[in-house]
């Protein structure tokens, strides 16, 4: 009978504990739905469970626990102070530093501060509530610290390195860094390692101790904007000013290249087989380095080819070089735009311009620049881009640049080659001289300007076009005369 009574006592105690815990947790969920701000409180589930156990032990003391009131008070104070620290953390770091001062604090440093404050609380309250236990506690803690320090020496070194990184802040999340041999964006800094996503989209995990020992280059500090250097070599027959013009043309239209600073081109040395230059310019972000380098060298190849600038071969032995046969350059046939020209006039127009190759993605007209001449798309396709949006596609046989040229206005949009092709280009001064002699060309280009202007304004009645063409022709002739007289 006494055994049955004891078993029933234990059973009632367990049932009361489970019932009271369930009731507390239900009230907690109901309170969170009513007042969502309470969801930010931490360790509430543990507090309610221990409160249920404390109440049951007070009502039915089936277990004898010495200093139960002291232990429970310690838990209550610990949870209270922990939530107070969390509240201070949210107010000081999230609101004051991050939102108001725009200063980002590493999460690792915030956790470290919280751990130090909680540890300080444990030390103070153990000494106050359980003075006899605190001495033995600290002695045991000292012995355990020595054992763990020896066993986890490497891990602790990485943890302390992570603390130093968080305080000193040489790197932060989203910085673009180089840690030989890895280069990429930092995606996470935790207690013992740092994770970097490389250009190849690989995730590299580096222990924090290695970061303090390795040479580190942070491309995001002090600014994300970076000045890069790219080498080029040209033949000895090429003058420096020709290289300067070719580089500036190759940089036109490349995204994420800074337009505020002019590129810098320096002659570095007279090499064994080429004159070597270094090109310096700013890019917005290191992440775009590979693409910008590719587009620059691609554009430069076509620019050098158009200007008959030779990219020399390395000379190591005396051999006869047989160049690779290239496809024939397309001829500029009679086109409806030029059908009114006599054979002699057409021949003279061809002699004034040049038929130049362009690569895919290369810009031959840039928004805001001054007009340099008239373009005629012979082969390939192009796009007209305004504010990053494609507003028109251009097919072979289209004249481009006439609006800004004949109205003496800046270019109003970017024109970018969509496929490799050829453009026939006539410089501004040569074209105006020819138009002064060839009345038919002036009239046709005037008609083209009026038609495109009318299309842009969604007008263009046939009865008004002839009058507009005459007025436009007079304006263009006056501008040509003024230009040639200066």
TINUZA-665727 format. One record per residue (C-alpha): residue number from 1; x negated, y, z; residue in three letters. Coordinates in Angstrom, 1 decimal. Layout:
# residues N
(node NUM; (X; Y; Z); "Ala")
...
//
This chain:
# residues 486
(node 1; (0.0; 0.0; 0.0); "Unk")
(node 2; (-2.7; 2.6; 0.8); "Unk")
(node 3; (-4.3; 1.8; -2.6); "Unk")
(node 4; (-1.0; 2.3; -4.4); "Unk")
(node 5; (-0.5; 5.6; -2.6); "Unk")
(node 6; (-4.0; 6.8; -3.6); "Unk")
(node 7; (-3.4; 5.7; -7.2); "Unk")
(node 8; (-0.1; 7.7; -7.2); "Unk")
(node 9; (-1.8; 10.7; -5.8); "Unk")
(node 10; (-4.4; 10.6; -8.6); "Unk")
(node 11; (-1.7; 10.1; -11.1); "Unk")
(node 12; (0.4; 13.1; -9.8); "Unk")
(node 13; (-2.8; 15.2; -9.7); "Unk")
(node 14; (-3.7; 14.4; -13.3); "Unk")
(node 15; (-0.1; 15.0; -14.5); "Unk")
(node 16; (0.0; 18.4; -12.7); "Unk")
(node 17; (-3.3; 19.4; -14.1); "Unk")
(node 18; (-2.3; 18.5; -17.7); "Unk")
(node 19; (1.1; 20.2; -17.3); "Unk")
(node 20; (-0.3; 23.4; -15.8); "Unk")
(node 21; (-3.1; 23.5; -18.5); "Unk")
(node 22; (-0.6; 23.1; -21.3); "Unk")
(node 23; (1.6; 25.8; -19.8); "Unk")
(node 24; (-1.3; 28.2; -19.5); "Unk")
(node 25; (-2.4; 27.6; -23.1); "Unk")
(node 26; (1.2; 28.0; -24.4); "Unk")
(node 27; (1.4; 31.4; -22.6); "Unk")
(node 28; (-2.0; 32.4; -24.0); "Unk")
(node 29; (-0.8; 31.7; -27.6); "Unk")
(node 30; (2.4; 33.5; -27.0); "Unk")
(node 31; (0.5; 36.5; -25.6); "Unk")
(node 32; (-1.9; 36.6; -28.6); "Unk")
(node 33; (1.1; 36.7; -31.0); "Unk")
(node 34; (2.6; 39.6; -29.0); "Unk")
(node 35; (-0.7; 41.5; -28.5); "Unk")
(node 36; (-3.2; 40.6; -31.2); "Unk")
(node 37; (-6.0; 42.6; -29.6); "Unk")
(node 38; (-6.3; 39.9; -26.9); "Unk")
(node 39; (-7.7; 37.6; -29.6); "Unk")
(node 40; (-11.0; 39.3; -29.2); "Unk")
(node 41; (-11.3; 37.9; -25.7); "Unk")
(node 42; (-13.8; 35.0; -25.3); "Unk")
(node 43; (-13.8; 31.9; -23.1); "Unk")
(node 44; (-10.2; 32.3; -22.2); "Unk")
(node 45; (-9.4; 28.6; -22.9); "Unk")
(node 46; (-12.2; 27.6; -20.5); "Unk")
(node 47; (-11.0; 30.0; -17.9); "Unk")
(node 48; (-7.4; 28.7; -18.0); "Unk")
(node 49; (-8.5; 25.1; -17.8); "Unk")
(node 50; (-10.7; 25.8; -14.8); "Unk")
(node 51; (-7.9; 27.8; -13.2); "Unk")
(node 52; (-5.5; 24.8; -13.6); "Unk")
(node 53; (-8.1; 22.6; -12.0); "Unk")
(node 54; (-8.7; 25.1; -9.1); "Unk")
(node 55; (-4.9; 25.4; -8.4); "Unk")
(node 56; (-4.4; 21.6; -8.4); "Unk")
(node 57; (-7.3; 21.1; -6.1); "Unk")
(node 58; (-6.0; 23.6; -3.7); "Unk")
(node 59; (-2.5; 22.0; -3.7); "Unk")
(node 60; (-3.7; 18.4; -3.8); "Unk")
(node 61; (-7.4; 18.2; -2.6); "Unk")
(node 62; (-8.0; 14.7; -3.9); "Unk")
(node 63; (-11.7; 15.6; -4.5); "Unk")
(node 64; (-13.8; 17.3; -1.9); "Unk")
(node 65; (-15.9; 20.0; -3.6); "Unk")
(node 66; (-18.0; 22.2; -1.2); "Unk")
(node 67; (-17.9; 26.0; -1.9); "Unk")
(node 68; (-15.2; 25.6; -4.4); "Unk")
(node 69; (-14.0; 29.2; -3.9); "Unk")
(node 70; (-17.5; 30.5; -4.5); "Unk")
(node 71; (-18.0; 28.4; -7.7); "Unk")
(node 72; (-14.6; 29.6; -9.0); "Unk")
(node 73; (-15.4; 33.2; -8.2); "Unk")
(node 74; (-18.7; 32.8; -10.0); "Unk")
(node 75; (-16.9; 31.5; -13.2); "Unk")
(node 76; (-14.3; 34.3; -13.0); "Unk")
(node 77; (-17.0; 37.0; -12.7); "Unk")
(node 78; (-19.0; 35.4; -15.5); "Unk")
(node 79; (-16.1; 35.3; -18.0); "Unk")
(node 80; (-15.1; 38.9; -17.0); "Unk")
(node 81; (-18.7; 40.2; -17.5); "Unk")
(node 82; (-19.1; 38.2; -20.8); "Unk")
(node 83; (-15.9; 39.9; -22.2); "Unk")
(node 84; (-17.1; 43.2; -20.9); "Unk")
(node 85; (-20.4; 42.8; -22.8); "Unk")
(node 86; (-18.5; 41.7; -25.9); "Unk")
(node 87; (-16.4; 44.9; -25.7); "Unk")
(node 88; (-19.5; 47.1; -25.3); "Unk")
(node 89; (-21.1; 45.3; -28.2); "Unk")
(node 90; (-18.1; 46.0; -30.5); "Unk")
(node 91; (-17.8; 49.6; -29.4); "Unk")
(node 92; (-21.5; 50.5; -29.5); "Unk")
(node 93; (-22.7; 48.4; -32.5); "Unk")
(node 94; (-19.7; 48.0; -34.8); "Unk")
(node 95; (-18.1; 51.4; -34.3); "Unk")
(node 96; (-20.8; 53.8; -33.2); "Unk")
(node 97; (-23.9; 52.6; -35.0); "Unk")
(node 98; (-22.5; 50.8; -38.1); "Unk")
(node 99; (-19.4; 52.8; -38.9); "Unk")
(node 100; (-20.3; 56.2; -37.6); "Unk")
(node 101; (-24.1; 56.4; -37.9); "Unk")
(node 102; (-24.3; 54.0; -40.9); "Unk")
(node 103; (-27.1; 52.1; -39.2); "Unk")
(node 104; (-27.0; 48.3; -39.6); "Unk")
(node 105; (-28.1; 46.3; -36.6); "Unk")
(node 106; (-29.3; 42.7; -37.2); "Unk")
(node 107; (-26.9; 40.1; -35.6); "Unk")
(node 108; (-29.9; 38.4; -34.1); "Unk")
(node 109; (-30.8; 41.4; -32.1); "Unk")
(node 110; (-27.2; 41.9; -30.9); "Unk")
(node 111; (-27.1; 38.2; -29.7); "Unk")
(node 112; (-30.4; 38.7; -27.9); "Unk")
(node 113; (-29.2; 41.7; -26.0); "Unk")
(node 114; (-26.0; 39.8; -25.0); "Unk")
(node 115; (-28.1; 36.8; -23.8); "Unk")
(node 116; (-30.4; 39.0; -21.7); "Unk")
(node 117; (-27.4; 40.7; -20.0); "Unk")
(node 118; (-25.6; 37.4; -19.3); "Unk")
(node 119; (-28.9; 35.9; -17.9); "Unk")
(node 120; (-29.3; 39.0; -15.7); "Unk")
(node 121; (-25.7; 38.4; -14.4); "Unk")
(node 122; (-26.5; 34.7; -13.6); "Unk")
(node 123; (-29.6; 35.7; -11.7); "Unk")
(node 124; (-27.9; 38.3; -9.6); "Unk")
(node 125; (-24.8; 36.3; -8.8); "Unk")
(node 126; (-26.6; 33.1; -8.0); "Unk")
(node 127; (-28.7; 35.0; -5.5); "Unk")
(node 128; (-25.6; 36.7; -4.0); "Unk")
(node 129; (-23.1; 33.8; -3.8); "Unk")
(node 130; (-25.5; 30.8; -3.3); "Unk")
(node 131; (-28.7; 32.1; -1.8); "Unk")
(node 132; (-29.9; 28.6; -0.8); "Unk")
(node 133; (-29.3; 27.2; -4.3); "Unk")
(node 134; (-30.9; 30.1; -6.1); "Unk")
(node 135; (-34.4; 29.3; -4.8); "Unk")
(node 136; (-34.3; 25.7; -5.9); "Unk")
(node 137; (-32.6; 26.7; -9.1); "Unk")
(node 138; (-35.4; 29.0; -10.1); "Unk")
(node 139; (-38.0; 26.4; -9.1); "Unk")
(node 140; (-36.3; 23.8; -11.3); "Unk")
(node 141; (-35.8; 26.3; -14.0); "Unk")
(node 142; (-39.6; 27.1; -14.0); "Unk")
(node 143; (-40.6; 23.4; -14.2); "Unk")
(node 144; (-38.0; 22.8; -17.0); "Unk")
(node 145; (-39.3; 25.9; -18.9); "Unk")
(node 146; (-42.9; 24.6; -18.9); "Unk")
(node 147; (-41.8; 21.2; -20.1); "Unk")
(node 148; (-39.5; 22.7; -22.9); "Unk")
(node 149; (-42.2; 25.2; -23.8); "Unk")
(node 150; (-44.7; 22.5; -24.5); "Unk")
(node 151; (-42.3; 20.2; -26.3); "Unk")
(node 152; (-40.7; 23.0; -28.4); "Unk")
(node 153; (-43.8; 25.1; -29.0); "Unk")
(node 154; (-43.3; 25.4; -32.8); "Unk")
(node 155; (-39.5; 26.1; -32.5); "Unk")
(node 156; (-40.0; 28.7; -29.8); "Unk")
(node 157; (-42.7; 30.4; -31.9); "Unk")
(node 158; (-40.2; 30.7; -34.8); "Unk")
(node 159; (-37.5; 32.0; -32.4); "Unk")
(node 160; (-39.8; 34.7; -31.0); "Unk")
(node 161; (-40.8; 35.6; -34.5); "Unk")
(node 162; (-37.1; 36.0; -35.4); "Unk")
(node 163; (-36.8; 38.4; -32.4); "Unk")
(node 164; (-39.8; 40.4; -33.6); "Unk")
(node 165; (-38.3; 40.6; -37.1); "Unk")
(node 166; (-35.0; 41.8; -35.7); "Unk")
(node 167; (-36.6; 44.5; -33.6); "Unk")
(node 168; (-39.2; 45.7; -36.0); "Unk")
(node 169; (-36.8; 45.2; -39.0); "Unk")
(node 170; (-39.4; 44.9; -41.8); "Unk")
(node 171; (-36.6; 43.0; -43.7); "Unk")
(node 172; (-32.8; 43.0; -43.6); "Unk")
(node 173; (-30.1; 41.0; -45.2); "Unk")
(node 174; (-29.6; 41.9; -48.9); "Unk")
(node 175; (-33.2; 43.2; -49.2); "Unk")
(node 176; (-35.1; 42.0; -52.3); "Unk")
(node 177; (-38.5; 40.7; -51.1); "Unk")
(node 178; (-41.5; 38.7; -52.3); "Unk")
(node 179; (-43.0; 36.1; -49.9); "Unk")
(node 180; (-45.7; 34.3; -51.9); "Unk")
(node 181; (-44.8; 32.4; -53.9); "Unk")
(node 182; (-41.1; 33.1; -53.6); "Unk")
(node 183; (-39.2; 36.2; -54.7); "Unk")
(node 184; (-35.5; 36.9; -54.2); "Unk")
(node 185; (-32.7; 38.3; -52.1); "Unk")
(node 186; (-32.5; 37.7; -48.3); "Unk")
(node 187; (-29.1; 36.2; -47.6); "Unk")
(node 188; (-29.5; 35.3; -43.9); "Unk")
(node 189; (-31.8; 35.9; -40.9); "Unk")
(node 190; (-31.1; 33.7; -37.9); "Unk")
(node 191; (-33.0; 32.7; -34.7); "Unk")
(node 192; (-35.6; 30.4; -36.3); "Unk")
(node 193; (-35.6; 30.9; -40.1); "Unk")
(node 194; (-34.8; 33.2; -43.0); "Unk")
(node 195; (-33.0; 32.2; -46.1); "Unk")
(node 196; (-33.9; 33.7; -49.5); "Unk")
(node 197; (-31.9; 33.2; -52.8); "Unk")
(node 198; (-34.4; 33.3; -55.6); "Unk")
(node 199; (-34.0; 34.5; -59.2); "Unk")
(node 200; (-33.3; 30.9; -60.2); "Unk")
(node 201; (-30.5; 30.7; -57.7); "Unk")
(node 202; (-32.4; 28.4; -55.4); "Unk")
(node 203; (-32.0; 28.7; -51.6); "Unk")
(node 204; (-35.4; 28.8; -49.9); "Unk")
(node 205; (-35.5; 28.4; -46.1); "Unk")
(node 206; (-38.7; 29.9; -44.5); "Unk")
(node 207; (-39.5; 29.6; -40.8); "Unk")
(node 208; (-39.7; 33.0; -39.1); "Unk")
(node 209; (-43.2; 32.2; -37.9); "Unk")
(node 210; (-44.4; 31.9; -41.5); "Unk")
(node 211; (-43.0; 35.3; -42.4); "Unk")
(node 212; (-45.2; 37.0; -39.8); "Unk")
(node 213; (-48.2; 35.2; -41.2); "Unk")
(node 214; (-47.5; 35.7; -44.9); "Unk")
(node 215; (-48.0; 38.9; -47.0); "Unk")
(node 216; (-44.6; 40.4; -47.5); "Unk")
(node 217; (-43.5; 42.8; -50.2); "Unk")
(node 218; (-40.1; 44.5; -49.6); "Unk")
(node 219; (-38.8; 46.0; -52.9); "Unk")
(node 220; (-35.8; 47.5; -51.2); "Unk")
(node 221; (-37.7; 49.8; -48.9); "Unk")
(node 222; (-37.9; 52.7; -48.6); "Unk")
(node 223; (-35.5; 52.8; -51.6); "Unk")
(node 224; (-34.1; 50.1; -53.9); "Unk")
(node 225; (-35.2; 52.2; -56.9); "Unk")
(node 226; (-38.6; 50.8; -58.1); "Unk")
(node 227; (-41.3; 52.1; -60.4); "Unk")
(node 228; (-42.5; 49.2; -62.5); "Unk")
(node 229; (-45.5; 48.9; -64.9); "Unk")
(node 230; (-45.5; 46.9; -68.1); "Unk")
(node 231; (-48.6; 46.4; -70.3); "Unk")
(node 232; (-48.6; 46.8; -74.1); "Unk")
(node 233; (-51.4; 46.6; -76.8); "Unk")
(node 234; (-51.4; 48.1; -80.3); "Unk")
(node 235; (-53.9; 48.2; -83.1); "Unk")
(node 236; (-56.8; 50.8; -83.2); "Unk")
(node 237; (-55.1; 52.5; -86.2); "Unk")
(node 238; (-52.2; 53.7; -84.0); "Unk")
(node 239; (-52.4; 57.2; -82.5); "Unk")
(node 240; (-51.4; 57.7; -78.8); "Unk")
(node 241; (-48.6; 60.0; -79.7); "Unk")
(node 242; (-47.1; 57.3; -81.9); "Unk")
(node 243; (-47.2; 54.8; -79.0); "Unk")
(node 244; (-45.6; 57.4; -76.7); "Unk")
(node 245; (-42.7; 57.9; -79.2); "Unk")
(node 246; (-42.2; 54.2; -79.8); "Unk")
(node 247; (-42.0; 53.4; -76.0); "Unk")
(node 248; (-39.4; 56.1; -75.4); "Unk")
(node 249; (-37.3; 54.8; -78.3); "Unk")
(node 250; (-37.6; 51.2; -77.0); "Unk")
(node 251; (-36.3; 52.3; -73.5); "Unk")
(node 252; (-33.2; 54.0; -74.9); "Unk")
(node 253; (-30.0; 52.3; -74.1); "Unk")
(node 254; (-31.3; 49.8; -71.6); "Unk")
(node 255; (-29.0; 49.5; -68.5); "Unk")
(node 256; (-30.4; 50.2; -65.0); "Unk")
(node 257; (-33.3; 52.2; -66.3); "Unk")
(node 258; (-33.4; 55.6; -64.5); "Unk")
(node 259; (-32.8; 58.6; -66.8); "Unk")
(node 260; (-33.8; 61.1; -64.2); "Unk")
(node 261; (-37.6; 60.6; -64.6); "Unk")
(node 262; (-39.4; 60.5; -67.9); "Unk")
(node 263; (-41.4; 57.3; -68.6); "Unk")
(node 264; (-45.2; 57.6; -68.1); "Unk")
(node 265; (-47.5; 56.1; -70.8); "Unk")
(node 266; (-51.2; 55.8; -69.9); "Unk")
(node 267; (-54.1; 54.6; -72.1); "Unk")
(node 268; (-55.9; 52.1; -69.9); "Unk")
(node 269; (-58.7; 50.7; -72.0); "Unk")
(node 270; (-60.1; 49.9; -75.5); "Unk")
(node 271; (-59.9; 46.1; -75.5); "Unk")
(node 272; (-61.6; 43.6; -77.7); "Unk")
(node 273; (-58.9; 43.6; -80.3); "Unk")
(node 274; (-56.3; 46.2; -79.2); "Unk")
(node 275; (-55.9; 49.6; -77.5); "Unk")
(node 276; (-54.1; 48.7; -74.2); "Unk")
(node 277; (-51.5; 51.0; -72.5); "Unk")
(node 278; (-49.5; 50.8; -69.3); "Unk")
(node 279; (-45.9; 51.9; -69.3); "Unk")
(node 280; (-44.4; 53.2; -66.0); "Unk")
(node 281; (-40.7; 53.8; -65.5); "Unk")
(node 282; (-38.1; 53.5; -62.7); "Unk")
(node 283; (-35.4; 50.8; -62.5); "Unk")
(node 284; (-32.4; 50.9; -60.2); "Unk")
(node 285; (-32.9; 47.5; -58.6); "Unk")
(node 286; (-35.5; 44.8; -58.6); "Unk")
(node 287; (-32.8; 42.2; -59.3); "Unk")
(node 288; (-32.6; 43.5; -62.9); "Unk")
(node 289; (-36.4; 43.3; -63.5); "Unk")
(node 290; (-36.4; 40.2; -65.7); "Unk")
(node 291; (-33.6; 41.4; -68.0); "Unk")
(node 292; (-35.1; 44.9; -68.3); "Unk")
(node 293; (-38.5; 43.6; -69.1); "Unk")
(node 294; (-37.0; 41.3; -71.8); "Unk")
(node 295; (-35.0; 44.1; -73.4); "Unk")
(node 296; (-37.9; 46.5; -73.4); "Unk")
(node 297; (-40.3; 44.1; -75.1); "Unk")
(node 298; (-37.5; 43.0; -77.6); "Unk")
(node 299; (-36.7; 46.7; -78.5); "Unk")
(node 300; (-40.4; 47.6; -78.7); "Unk")
(node 301; (-41.0; 44.8; -81.2); "Unk")
(node 302; (-38.4; 46.2; -83.6); "Unk")
(node 303; (-39.5; 49.8; -83.0); "Unk")
(node 304; (-43.2; 49.0; -83.8); "Unk")
(node 305; (-42.1; 47.1; -86.9); "Unk")
(node 306; (-40.0; 50.0; -88.1); "Unk")
(node 307; (-42.9; 52.4; -87.6); "Unk")
(node 308; (-45.5; 50.0; -89.2); "Unk")
(node 309; (-47.4; 49.7; -86.0); "Unk")
(node 310; (-49.4; 46.5; -85.8); "Unk")
(node 311; (-49.3; 44.2; -82.7); "Unk")
(node 312; (-52.8; 42.8; -83.1); "Unk")
(node 313; (-53.7; 39.1; -82.8); "Unk")
(node 314; (-56.5; 38.1; -80.4); "Unk")
(node 315; (-59.7; 37.8; -82.3); "Unk")
(node 316; (-61.9; 34.9; -81.2); "Unk")
(node 317; (-63.3; 33.6; -84.4); "Unk")
(node 318; (-63.8; 34.7; -88.0); "Unk")
(node 319; (-61.0; 33.0; -89.9); "Unk")
(node 320; (-58.8; 34.0; -92.8); "Unk")
(node 321; (-55.3; 34.7; -91.4); "Unk")
(node 322; (-52.3; 33.8; -93.6); "Unk")
(node 323; (-49.3; 35.7; -92.3); "Unk")
(node 324; (-46.0; 33.9; -92.0); "Unk")
(node 325; (-43.6; 34.6; -94.8); "Unk")
(node 326; (-40.8; 36.8; -93.7); "Unk")
(node 327; (-37.3; 37.0; -95.3); "Unk")
(node 328; (-37.0; 39.7; -98.0); "Unk")
(node 329; (-35.8; 43.1; -96.8); "Unk")
(node 330; (-32.2; 43.6; -98.0); "Unk")
(node 331; (-31.7; 46.2; -100.8); "Unk")
(node 332; (-29.4; 49.2; -100.4); "Unk")
(node 333; (-27.0; 48.7; -103.2); "Unk")
(node 334; (-24.5; 51.2; -104.5); "Unk")
(node 335; (-21.8; 51.6; -102.0); "Unk")
(node 336; (-18.4; 53.4; -102.3); "Unk")
(node 337; (-19.8; 56.2; -100.1); "Unk")
(node 338; (-22.5; 56.8; -102.6); "Unk")
(node 339; (-20.7; 55.9; -105.8); "Unk")
(node 340; (-20.4; 59.5; -106.9); "Unk")
(node 341; (-24.2; 60.0; -107.0); "Unk")
(node 342; (-26.0; 59.8; -110.3); "Unk")
(node 343; (-28.8; 57.2; -110.6); "Unk")
(node 344; (-31.4; 59.9; -110.2); "Unk")
(node 345; (-29.6; 61.4; -107.1); "Unk")
(node 346; (-29.2; 57.9; -105.6); "Unk")
(node 347; (-32.9; 57.2; -106.2); "Unk")
(node 348; (-33.9; 60.4; -104.6); "Unk")
(node 349; (-31.7; 59.7; -101.5); "Unk")
(node 350; (-33.4; 56.3; -101.1); "Unk")
(node 351; (-36.8; 58.0; -101.2); "Unk")
(node 352; (-35.8; 60.3; -98.4); "Unk")
(node 353; (-34.9; 57.6; -95.9); "Unk")
(node 354; (-36.1; 54.2; -94.7); "Unk")
(node 355; (-34.6; 50.8; -94.4); "Unk")
(node 356; (-35.4; 49.7; -90.8); "Unk")
(node 357; (-34.8; 46.4; -88.9); "Unk")
(node 358; (-33.0; 46.5; -85.5); "Unk")
(node 359; (-32.6; 43.8; -82.9); "Unk")
(node 360; (-29.5; 42.6; -81.1); "Unk")
(node 361; (-28.7; 44.9; -78.2); "Unk")
(node 362; (-30.9; 47.8; -79.4); "Unk")
(node 363; (-29.3; 51.3; -79.3); "Unk")
(node 364; (-29.9; 53.5; -82.3); "Unk")
(node 365; (-27.6; 56.4; -81.1); "Unk")
(node 366; (-27.5; 57.4; -77.4); "Unk")
(node 367; (-24.7; 59.4; -75.7); "Unk")
(node 368; (-25.7; 63.0; -75.1); "Unk")
(node 369; (-28.9; 63.0; -77.2); "Unk")
(node 370; (-29.5; 65.5; -80.1); "Unk")
(node 371; (-28.8; 64.2; -83.6); "Unk")
(node 372; (-31.9; 63.0; -85.4); "Unk")
(node 373; (-30.3; 62.1; -88.8); "Unk")
(node 374; (-27.8; 60.0; -90.6); "Unk")
(node 375; (-27.5; 56.2; -90.3); "Unk")
(node 376; (-26.0; 53.7; -92.8); "Unk")
(node 377; (-25.3; 50.2; -91.5); "Unk")
(node 378; (-26.6; 47.8; -94.3); "Unk")
(node 379; (-26.6; 44.4; -92.6); "Unk")
(node 380; (-25.3; 43.2; -89.2); "Unk")
(node 381; (-22.7; 44.5; -86.8); "Unk")
(node 382; (-22.7; 47.2; -84.1); "Unk")
(node 383; (-20.5; 48.5; -81.3); "Unk")
(node 384; (-19.6; 52.0; -80.3); "Unk")
(node 385; (-19.7; 52.2; -76.4); "Unk")
(node 386; (-18.4; 55.1; -74.3); "Unk")
(node 387; (-18.8; 55.0; -70.5); "Unk")
(node 388; (-19.6; 51.3; -70.5); "Unk")
(node 389; (-16.5; 50.4; -72.6); "Unk")
(node 390; (-16.5; 49.2; -76.2); "Unk")
(node 391; (-14.3; 51.6; -78.2); "Unk")
(node 392; (-15.0; 50.4; -81.7); "Unk")
(node 393; (-16.7; 47.7; -83.8); "Unk")
(node 394; (-18.8; 48.7; -86.8); "Unk")
(node 395; (-19.2; 46.5; -89.9); "Unk")
(node 396; (-21.7; 46.8; -92.7); "Unk")
(node 397; (-21.2; 49.8; -95.1); "Unk")
(node 398; (-20.3; 52.3; -92.3); "Unk")
(node 399; (-21.9; 55.7; -92.0); "Unk")
(node 400; (-22.8; 56.7; -88.4); "Unk")
(node 401; (-24.0; 59.9; -86.7); "Unk")
(node 402; (-22.4; 62.3; -89.2); "Unk")
(node 403; (-20.1; 64.0; -86.6); "Unk")
(node 404; (-22.9; 65.1; -84.3); "Unk")
(node 405; (-25.3; 65.8; -87.3); "Unk")
(node 406; (-23.0; 68.0; -89.3); "Unk")
(node 407; (-21.3; 69.8; -86.4); "Unk")
(node 408; (-24.5; 70.3; -84.6); "Unk")
(node 409; (-23.2; 68.7; -81.4); "Unk")
(node 410; (-24.7; 66.0; -79.0); "Unk")
(node 411; (-24.0; 62.4; -79.8); "Unk")
(node 412; (-20.7; 61.5; -78.2); "Unk")
(node 413; (-21.2; 57.7; -77.6); "Unk")
(node 414; (-23.8; 54.9; -77.7); "Unk")
(node 415; (-24.2; 52.8; -80.8); "Unk")
(node 416; (-25.6; 49.4; -80.1); "Unk")
(node 417; (-26.5; 46.6; -82.5); "Unk")
(node 418; (-24.3; 43.6; -81.8); "Unk")
(node 419; (-26.3; 41.3; -84.1); "Unk")
(node 420; (-29.8; 41.7; -85.7); "Unk")
(node 421; (-29.6; 43.8; -88.8); "Unk")
(node 422; (-30.8; 46.7; -90.9); "Unk")
(node 423; (-30.0; 50.4; -90.9); "Unk")
(node 424; (-30.8; 52.9; -93.6); "Unk")
(node 425; (-31.9; 56.2; -91.9); "Unk")
(node 426; (-32.3; 59.6; -93.4); "Unk")
(node 427; (-34.0; 62.3; -91.1); "Unk")
(node 428; (-32.0; 65.4; -90.4); "Unk")
(node 429; (-34.3; 67.9; -92.2); "Unk")
(node 430; (-34.7; 65.8; -95.4); "Unk")
(node 431; (-30.9; 65.2; -95.5); "Unk")
(node 432; (-30.0; 68.9; -95.2); "Unk")
(node 433; (-32.5; 69.8; -98.0); "Unk")
(node 434; (-30.9; 67.2; -100.3); "Unk")
(node 435; (-27.3; 68.3; -99.4); "Unk")
(node 436; (-28.2; 71.9; -100.3); "Unk")
(node 437; (-29.0; 70.6; -103.8); "Unk")
(node 438; (-26.3; 67.9; -104.1); "Unk")
(node 439; (-22.9; 69.4; -103.8); "Unk")
(node 440; (-21.1; 66.1; -104.2); "Unk")
(node 441; (-22.8; 64.6; -101.1); "Unk")
(node 442; (-21.9; 67.6; -99.0); "Unk")
(node 443; (-18.3; 67.4; -100.1); "Unk")
(node 444; (-18.1; 63.6; -99.4); "Unk")
(node 445; (-19.6; 63.9; -96.0); "Unk")
(node 446; (-17.3; 66.8; -95.2); "Unk")
(node 447; (-14.3; 64.7; -96.1); "Unk")
(node 448; (-15.6; 61.9; -94.0); "Unk")
(node 449; (-16.0; 64.2; -90.9); "Unk")
(node 450; (-12.4; 65.5; -91.4); "Unk")
(node 451; (-10.9; 62.0; -91.8); "Unk")
(node 452; (-12.6; 60.7; -88.7); "Unk")
(node 453; (-11.7; 63.8; -86.7); "Unk")
(node 454; (-8.1; 63.5; -87.8); "Unk")
(node 455; (-8.1; 59.8; -86.9); "Unk")
(node 456; (-9.5; 60.6; -83.4); "Unk")
(node 457; (-6.8; 63.2; -82.9); "Unk")
(node 458; (-4.1; 60.9; -84.4); "Unk")
(node 459; (-3.3; 63.4; -87.1); "Unk")
(node 460; (-4.4; 63.6; -90.7); "Unk")
(node 461; (-1.6; 64.5; -93.0); "Unk")
(node 462; (-2.6; 64.1; -96.7); "Unk")
(node 463; (-1.3; 67.6; -97.5); "Unk")
(node 464; (-3.7; 69.2; -95.0); "Unk")
(node 465; (-6.8; 67.2; -95.7); "Unk")
(node 466; (-7.9; 69.0; -98.8); "Unk")
(node 467; (-7.8; 72.4; -97.1); "Unk")
(node 468; (-9.6; 71.0; -94.1); "Unk")
(node 469; (-12.3; 69.5; -96.3); "Unk")
(node 470; (-13.0; 72.9; -98.0); "Unk")
(node 471; (-13.3; 74.7; -94.6); "Unk")
(node 472; (-15.5; 71.9; -93.2); "Unk")
(node 473; (-17.7; 72.0; -96.3); "Unk")
(node 474; (-18.2; 75.8; -95.9); "Unk")
(node 475; (-19.1; 75.4; -92.2); "Unk")
(node 476; (-21.6; 72.6; -93.0); "Unk")
(node 477; (-23.3; 74.5; -95.8); "Unk")
(node 478; (-23.7; 77.5; -93.5); "Unk")
(node 479; (-25.3; 75.3; -90.8); "Unk")
(node 480; (-27.6; 73.8; -93.4); "Unk")
(node 481; (-28.8; 77.2; -94.6); "Unk")
(node 482; (-29.4; 78.4; -91.0); "Unk")
(node 483; (-31.3; 75.2; -90.2); "Unk")
(node 484; (-33.5; 75.3; -93.3); "Unk")
(node 485; (-34.2; 79.1; -92.8); "Unk")
(node 486; (-35.5; 78.6; -89.3); "Unk")
//
